[in-house]
Amino acid sequence: MSTQNPVFIPGPTNIPERLRHAMNVPTMDHRAPNFVKVLEPLLADLKKIFKTKSGTVITFPSSGTGGWEAALTNTLSPGDKVLVSRFGMFSQRWIEMCERLGLEVDVIECAWGDGAPAAEYGKRLAADTYHKIKAVLVTHNETATGVTSDIAAVRKEMDAAEHPALLYVDAVSSLGSMDFRMDEWGVDLAVSGSQKGFMLATGMAILGVSPKAFIAAETAECPRCFFDIRDMAGANAKGNFPYTPPLPLLMGLRESVNMLLEEGLDQVFARHHRLAEGVRRAVDAWGLRLCANKPEWYSDSVSAIYVPDGFDSNELVNHAFEAYGVSFGVGLGKVAGKAFRIGHLGMLTDTLVLSGLATIEMAMKDLGYPITLGSGVAAAQEYYRHDKHIALKKAS
Ligand SMILES: *Cc1c(COP(=O)(O)O)cnc(C)c1O
């Protein structure tokens, strides 16, 4: 099977050549002065990606899941009440982590395919007159269902209720692909990882931490050690790490941030919207349906697509890999077997996305899906052809 084909999974995403080179570094002494020269400007530039001036960006050797844990354990105490909505596999896993950490979890149950219900958050916060709720958790982009939620709307509800809880946002599959405004939205803990919008290998959690979150860290009693943000922020302020840093990933992150800022964040977001819209046109042309229940929730980084009744999405994903050497995302949790996912985030271009659409069409046709070969590709082609006002900057 060719390993040259791009992947269409929503993470880990394709690693651009430029980043593979950047990660290929000889050993550097992380206690030597030249490490300071790498770390300080990197952490400063990462703030531009989070759109924060007052916050601090912290990285941990870990996957995104470790970022969740760092956010929770640094700022909360066992028994603290957490308000969170569940609408997919990732929001679900974050809830399970809260439970395992001994937090008291108030879950707003939503249909899979819906986004975070801001008004319901507001209602529960307003009812919490004694401010027992310490944390409000929202998954910005639910990667299992391809749903993007309105974080600003949740913040508005928190403010309207004059509630002092901290706002925690899972931005793992949105940061660097979709607009994210840590300061403007009043996010206290923003969690991301290296292998989605940053286009790197897995292995780093990347967090945005507000000044209010650092204050909470002073009294929070959940045990943490490796993930202590005070140790990390303290060492980072002196240009080093409390333990050996994952140097190749940090060098990759340096180059990834360069790429994002060179293209321009607005351009990056517009490209993702454009790629996603082409995929959505294809889905429509196939006569299939997205998991996302309303256009306002359509994700620009991943589309989850229901297969027709009587078909098994796992079989489709397996077949696409076996027959054509191309990976698509399987359905997770409640939509396992019922939906497959096309990840369209990271280094992709119109041309690469068209190749993915063409491939999944072949796989569907092979398995007897009632679709016309080329129909989805043509719909995306028409869109990409006519939507030329966005000049694509080539990823080099
Ligand atoms: C990928 C992802 C995570 C983190 O997963 P890891 O495998 O631990 O990196 C968390 N939340 C969302 C929404 C994700 O897409």
The ligand as a Gaussian input file, in Angstrom:
#p B3LYP/6-31G(d) Opt

LIG

0 1
 C       -8.035000      14.446000      19.349000
 C       -8.917000      15.040000      20.359000
 C       -8.610000      15.009000      21.729000
 C       -7.342000      14.455000      22.307000
 O       -7.040000      13.202000      21.975000
 P       -5.575000      12.604000      22.195000
 O       -5.668000      11.331000      21.456000
 O       -5.371000      12.445000      23.642000
 O       -4.606000      13.574000      21.612000
 C       -9.449000      15.644000      22.607000
 N      -10.540000      16.266000      22.193000
 C      -10.877000      16.348000      20.896000
 C      -12.089000      17.107000      20.512000
 C      -10.081000      15.724000      19.945000
 O      -10.408000      15.806000      18.652000

